[in-house]
């Protein structure tokens, strides 16, 4: 029995105001693309955000987990438009999709950095300290399954 309907991926138009405010001094305006037609995108980049997951199964013994490698696929559109798709993960115990809680600051940081880079604005990359974590599990990552996870891309070129 599941706790709630879980999605494979998420978009966060509610965070656009924070993204727009963060880039407003360097980029005149930006807009959030949410019509589902990605054929007009002219830039793409995958990276990671952080977040927490709760197991979606009442029957599972694992209550939850956190991850610093939650795939986000950012697409840029003409006129400083963008969309960002964040991909869910599965529980390693029962393989159900997790109930995801995004670290919103990591999302805003990653999206604004990428928008500035695409607009030709130099900005300092934030330094994140890596924690020792278990290895990335491609079989549990929905971004890997769709071929957009940075971990999958890195393995292809090794």
ChimeraX attribute file (.defattr): number of C-alpha atoms within 10 A of each C-alpha:
attribute: neighborCount
match mode: 1-to-1
recipient: residues
	/A:1	8
	/A:2	13
	/A:3	13
	/A:4	10
	/A:5	9
	/A:6	15
	/A:7	13
	/A:8	14
	/A:9	15
	/A:10	15
	/A:11	13
	/A:12	15
	/A:13	15
	/A:14	9
	/A:15	14
	/A:16	18
	/A:17	13
	/A:18	17
	/A:19	23
	/A:20	20
	/A:21	14
	/A:22	17
	/A:23	18
	/A:24	13
	/A:25	9
	/A:26	13
	/A:27	16
	/A:28	10
	/A:29	13
	/A:30	20
	/A:31	18
	/A:32	20
	/A:33	18
	/A:34	14
	/A:35	7
	/A:36	7
	/A:37	8
	/A:38	14
	/A:39	7
	/A:40	10
	/A:41	16
	/A:42	13
	/A:43	14
	/A:44	16
	/A:45	15
	/A:46	20
	/A:47	18
	/A:48	20
	/A:49	22
	/A:50	18
	/A:51	19
	/A:52	17
	/A:53	20
	/A:54	18
	/A:55	26
	/A:56	25
	/A:57	20
	/A:58	11
	/A:59	11
	/A:60	16
	/A:61	10
	/A:62	15
	/A:63	13
	/A:64	15
	/A:65	14
	/A:66	14
	/A:67	17
	/A:68	16
	/A:69	19
	/A:70	25
	/A:71	26
	/A:72	27
	/A:73	20
	/A:74	21
	/A:75	22
	/A:76	24
	/A:77	19
	/A:78	12
	/A:79	11
	/A:80	17
	/A:81	17
	/A:82	24
	/A:83	24
	/A:84	23
	/A:85	16
	/A:86	25
	/A:87	25
	/A:88	24
	/A:89	30
	/A:90	21
	/A:91	22
	/A:92	15
	/A:93	11
	/A:94	14
	/A:95	15
	/A:96	17
	/A:97	24
	/A:98	26
	/A:99	21
	/A:100	24
	/A:101	13
	/A:102	17
	/A:103	13
	/A:104	14
	/A:105	14
	/A:106	14
	/A:107	22
	/A:108	19
	/A:109	16
	/A:110	20
	/A:111	27
	/A:112	20
	/A:113	21
	/A:114	23
	/A:115	23
	/A:116	17
	/A:117	12
	/A:118	15
	/A:119	14
	/A:120	11
	/A:121	14
	/A:122	11
	/A:123	12
	/A:124	7
	/A:125	10
	/A:126	9
	/A:127	6
	/A:128	6
	/A:129	6
	/A:130	7
	/A:131	7
	/A:132	6
	/A:133	10
	/A:134	7
	/A:135	7
	/A:136	15
	/A:137	13
	/A:138	14
	/A:139	13
	/A:140	18
	/A:141	23
	/A:142	21
	/A:143	26
	/A:144	20
	/A:145	13
	/A:146	10
	/A:147	11
	/A:148	20
	/A:149	24
	/A:150	20
	/A:151	20
	/A:152	18
	/A:153	13
	/A:154	9
	/A:155	8
	/A:156	8
	/A:157	6
	/A:158	5
